[in-house]
């Protein structure tokens, strides 16, 4: 064997390999939230704006749940008192509406009106066949007001948010 060939110990080989694996893992973690938007379009290729590229990224589940408090607005609703409900907003113009009135759970959908970021409707059906219909207007991203009516004519004034 020639004396000019340096021998590498197995410990240093494993140390170097472990460092390379760690660097690779760290770089992949750092890049998981990144996406690439081309600066120069490819000649003859499709053109997509950076805003469209951002919108095409898979959405993150950012649902938000709001409290809905409904206060009696007529004599029929007075017997129920204040009613507590929730709206879970999927942040894409719709959500799940739930309220419990005298042991009957009303569940349904809340949907923003077409061409409006503030107004919408919420409808729920009860486990015993009753129904509830609400209209609402959001005054901000987290607060709103509206009206609800039960199938028996009981009407409520609704406050959404905290």
Buried (B, 14 or more C-beta within 10 A) or exposed (E): EEEEEEEEEEEEEEEEEEEEEEEEEEEEEEEEEEEEEEEEEEEEEEEEEEEEEEEEEEEEEEEEEBEBBBBBBEEBBEEBEEBEBBBBBBEEBBBBBBBBBEEBBBBBBBBBBEEEEEBBBBBBBBEEEBBBBBBBBBEEEEEBBBBBBBEEEBBBBBBBBE
